[in-house]
Amino acid sequence: MRAVSFERNFVKHPAGSCLASFGDTKVICTASVSTDLPPFLRNSGKGWVTAEYAMLPGSTGGGRKRRDGIKKDGRSTEIQRLIGRCLRAAVDMVKLGEVAITIDCDVLQADGGTRTAAISGGWVALYDALRVVAEQQEKPGPEYYLLGQVAAVSVGIVNGEVVCDLDYVNDSSAEVDMNVVMRDDALVEVQGTGEQGVFSRDQLNMLMDSAAAGIAEIQKVQRAALAAG
């Protein structure tokens, strides 16, 4: 795996913020708290966690990337829905109450694995935002709302070998590409594709084992960042 780090309080104003770095991939994750719930949740007693994702100009090679306009491109929309789904799996919405938390994930620099870095960094920013909510609601702390610790990693088969945490070079040449998201040691979401052919059940098992081991390492780094205060 590449070097992974989470720099908390990277942005001053949000309730939670984190710079997630997976090698040369760097994503700013910020968590904002409001009472502006979606219409279907108003007066329901339940809260909501959602996400937005964008790649900033200069984040990729090959020239300037255009900013997403009012209508995001299909890739950004798919990724932000993924991030939202995965982070909602971390929170008890009934305990949260009528509170909305938005996780904004902005890619500063892309070198593969931006969605998995966003999910993992988003959980750290979410944790700190829940600390603020807990103070406002006079609850014990973020753990009161949390169902578990969420992290994600990409895995793939490159030149016949299993690789965990794919950078751009590995991702672009992988025969099999997969994103795995876990809450503690349970699966939240698996996205896998035979990019250049098919893969066997044995290969799938090896990929899942590699992802589980990688996510366990990422979760250690998440906990260390939170323990640093």
C-alpha positions as CSV (number, residue, x, y, z in Angstrom):
1,M,0.0,0.0,0.0
2,R,0.9,3.6,-0.4
3,A,1.6,5.9,2.6
4,V,-1.8,6.9,4.1
5,S,-2.4,9.9,6.3
6,F,-5.3,12.0,7.6
7,E,-4.6,15.6,8.6
8,R,-7.5,16.8,10.7
9,N,-8.7,20.4,11.1
10,F,-7.2,21.2,7.7
11,V,-9.9,23.8,7.0
12,K,-10.7,26.2,9.8
13,H,-14.5,26.8,9.5
14,P,-16.4,23.5,9.0
15,A,-17.5,21.3,12.0
16,G,-15.0,18.7,10.7
17,S,-12.3,18.7,8.1
18,C,-9.5,16.4,7.0
19,L,-6.8,16.2,4.3
20,A,-6.8,12.5,3.2
21,S,-3.6,11.4,1.5
22,F,-3.2,8.1,-0.2
23,G,0.3,8.4,-1.8
24,D,0.0,11.3,-4.3
25,T,-3.8,11.3,-4.2
26,K,-4.9,14.1,-1.9
27,V,-8.6,14.9,-1.1
28,I,-9.9,17.7,1.2
29,C,-13.0,16.4,3.1
30,T,-15.1,18.9,5.0
31,A,-18.2,18.2,7.1
32,S,-20.9,20.9,7.6
33,V,-23.8,20.6,10.0
34,S,-27.2,22.2,9.4
35,T,-30.9,21.6,10.0
36,D,-31.7,21.7,6.3
37,L,-33.0,18.2,5.8
38,P,-34.4,16.7,2.5
39,P,-38.1,17.2,2.3
40,F,-38.8,13.4,2.8
41,L,-37.1,13.6,6.2
42,R,-38.6,16.8,7.6
43,N,-40.5,16.2,10.9
44,S,-39.5,12.5,10.8
45,G,-37.2,12.7,13.8
46,K,-34.3,11.3,11.7
47,G,-31.1,12.9,10.5
48,W,-29.2,12.6,7.2
49,V,-25.7,12.3,5.9
50,T,-24.9,13.2,2.3
51,A,-21.9,14.0,0.2
52,E,-20.6,16.1,-2.7
53,Y,-17.5,15.3,-4.8
54,A,-15.5,17.3,-7.3
55,M,-12.1,17.2,-8.9
56,L,-10.5,20.6,-8.8
57,P,-8.7,22.2,-11.9
58,G,-5.1,21.1,-11.8
59,S,-5.9,17.9,-10.0
60,T,-5.1,15.6,-12.9
61,G,-2.5,15.4,-15.6
62,G,-3.1,16.2,-19.2
63,G,-4.2,19.8,-18.8
64,R,-6.7,21.7,-16.8
65,K,-9.9,19.9,-15.8
66,R,-13.0,21.9,-16.2
67,R,-14.9,22.7,-13.1
68,D,-18.2,20.9,-12.6
69,G,-21.1,23.2,-13.5
70,I,-24.6,23.2,-12.0
71,K,-25.0,19.7,-13.5
72,K,-22.1,17.5,-12.5
73,D,-20.6,15.0,-14.8
74,G,-21.8,11.4,-14.5
75,R,-18.6,10.2,-12.8
76,S,-18.8,12.8,-10.1
77,T,-22.5,12.2,-9.5
78,E,-21.9,8.4,-9.2
79,I,-18.9,8.9,-6.8
80,Q,-20.7,11.4,-4.5
81,R,-23.7,9.0,-4.2
82,L,-21.3,6.2,-3.3
83,I,-19.6,8.4,-0.6
84,G,-23.0,9.4,0.8
85,R,-24.3,5.8,1.0
86,C,-21.1,4.6,2.7
87,L,-21.0,7.3,5.3
88,R,-24.7,6.9,6.1
89,A,-23.8,3.3,7.0
90,A,-21.7,4.7,9.9
91,V,-24.5,6.7,11.6
92,D,-27.6,6.0,13.6
93,M,-30.0,8.5,12.0
94,V,-32.6,8.2,14.8
95,K,-30.1,9.1,17.4
96,L,-28.8,11.9,15.2
97,G,-32.2,13.5,15.2
98,E,-33.2,16.2,12.7
99,V,-29.7,17.2,11.7
100,A,-28.1,17.1,8.3
101,I,-24.4,16.6,7.8
102,T,-22.9,17.3,4.3
103,I,-19.4,15.9,3.5
104,D,-17.7,17.8,0.7
105,C,-14.9,15.9,-1.0
106,D,-12.6,18.0,-3.3
107,V,-9.8,16.3,-5.0
108,L,-6.6,18.5,-4.9
109,Q,-4.4,15.9,-6.6
110,A,-5.4,12.6,-8.3
111,D,-3.2,9.6,-8.6
112,G,-5.8,6.8,-8.4
113,G,-8.2,5.9,-5.6
114,T,-9.9,9.3,-5.2
115,R,-13.2,7.8,-4.1
116,T,-11.7,5.5,-1.5
117,A,-9.6,8.3,-0.1
118,A,-12.7,10.5,0.0
119,I,-14.7,7.9,1.9
120,S,-11.9,7.2,4.4
121,G,-11.2,10.9,4.9
122,G,-14.9,11.7,4.9
123,W,-15.4,9.4,7.9
124,V,-12.7,11.3,9.9
125,A,-14.3,14.6,9.1
126,L,-17.7,13.1,10.0
127,Y,-16.4,12.0,13.3
128,D,-15.3,15.5,14.2
129,A,-18.6,16.9,13.0
130,L,-20.4,14.5,15.3
131,R,-18.3,15.8,18.1
132,V,-19.8,19.2,17.5
133,V,-23.3,17.7,17.3
134,A,-22.8,15.9,20.6
135,E,-21.8,19.1,22.3
136,Q,-24.9,20.8,21.0
137,Q,-27.2,18.0,22.0
138,E,-25.4,17.3,25.3
139,K,-24.6,13.7,24.4
140,P,-21.5,11.8,25.5
141,G,-19.6,12.1,22.2
142,P,-19.4,11.0,18.6
143,E,-19.6,7.3,19.6
144,Y,-23.2,7.9,20.7
145,Y,-24.2,8.3,17.0
146,L,-21.8,5.9,15.3
147,L,-22.6,2.4,14.2
148,G,-18.9,1.8,13.3
149,Q,-15.8,2.9,11.5
150,V,-15.9,3.2,7.8
151,A,-12.9,3.0,5.4
152,A,-12.3,2.0,1.8
153,V,-9.6,0.9,-0.5
154,S,-9.1,-0.1,-4.1
155,V,-7.6,-3.5,-5.1
156,G,-6.8,-5.0,-8.4
157,I,-5.0,-7.6,-10.4
158,V,-2.1,-6.1,-12.3
159,N,0.1,-8.3,-14.5
160,G,-1.5,-11.3,-12.8
161,E,-0.7,-10.1,-9.2
162,V,-3.0,-8.7,-6.6
163,V,-2.2,-5.1,-5.8
164,C,-3.8,-3.1,-2.9
165,D,-4.4,0.6,-3.1
166,L,-4.0,1.2,-6.9
167,D,-2.2,4.3,-8.1
168,Y,-3.0,5.7,-11.6
169,V,-0.4,3.6,-13.3
170,N,-1.7,0.4,-11.8
171,D,-5.3,1.3,-12.1
172,S,-5.0,2.1,-15.8
173,S,-3.4,-1.2,-16.6
174,A,-5.3,-3.5,-14.2
175,E,-7.0,-6.6,-15.5
176,V,-9.4,-6.4,-12.6
177,D,-10.3,-3.3,-10.7
178,M,-12.3,-3.3,-7.4
179,N,-13.4,-0.8,-4.7
180,V,-14.2,-2.2,-1.3
181,V,-15.8,-0.3,1.6
182,M,-16.1,-1.7,5.1
183,R,-17.7,-0.7,8.4
184,D,-15.4,-2.2,11.0
185,D,-15.0,-5.8,9.5
186,A,-18.4,-5.9,7.7
187,L,-18.9,-5.0,4.0
188,V,-20.7,-1.9,3.1
189,E,-20.2,-1.9,-0.7
190,V,-18.1,-3.8,-3.3
191,Q,-17.6,-2.5,-6.9
192,G,-15.7,-4.9,-9.0
193,T,-15.1,-5.2,-12.8
194,G,-13.0,-7.3,-15.1
195,E,-11.5,-4.4,-17.0
196,Q,-9.6,-6.6,-19.5
197,G,-11.4,-9.9,-19.3
198,V,-12.8,-12.1,-16.5
199,F,-11.7,-13.3,-13.1
200,S,-12.2,-16.4,-11.1
201,R,-13.8,-17.0,-7.7
202,D,-10.4,-17.7,-6.2
203,Q,-9.1,-14.4,-7.5
204,L,-12.1,-12.6,-6.1
205,N,-11.4,-14.2,-2.7
206,M,-7.7,-13.0,-2.9
207,L,-8.9,-9.5,-3.8
208,M,-11.3,-9.4,-0.9
209,D,-8.7,-10.7,1.5
210,S,-6.2,-8.0,0.3
211,A,-8.9,-5.3,0.7
212,A,-9.8,-6.4,4.2
213,A,-6.1,-6.3,5.2
214,G,-5.7,-2.9,3.6
215,I,-8.8,-1.4,5.2
216,A,-7.6,-2.7,8.6
217,E,-4.4,-0.7,8.1
218,I,-6.3,2.4,7.0
219,Q,-8.6,2.1,10.1
220,K,-5.5,2.1,12.3
221,V,-4.3,5.4,10.7
222,Q,-7.8,6.9,11.1
223,R,-7.8,6.0,14.9
224,A,-4.3,7.3,15.3
225,A,-5.3,10.6,13.7
226,L,-8.3,10.9,16.0
227,A,-6.3,10.0,19.1
228,A,-3.8,12.7,18.3
229,G,-6.4,15.2,19.5
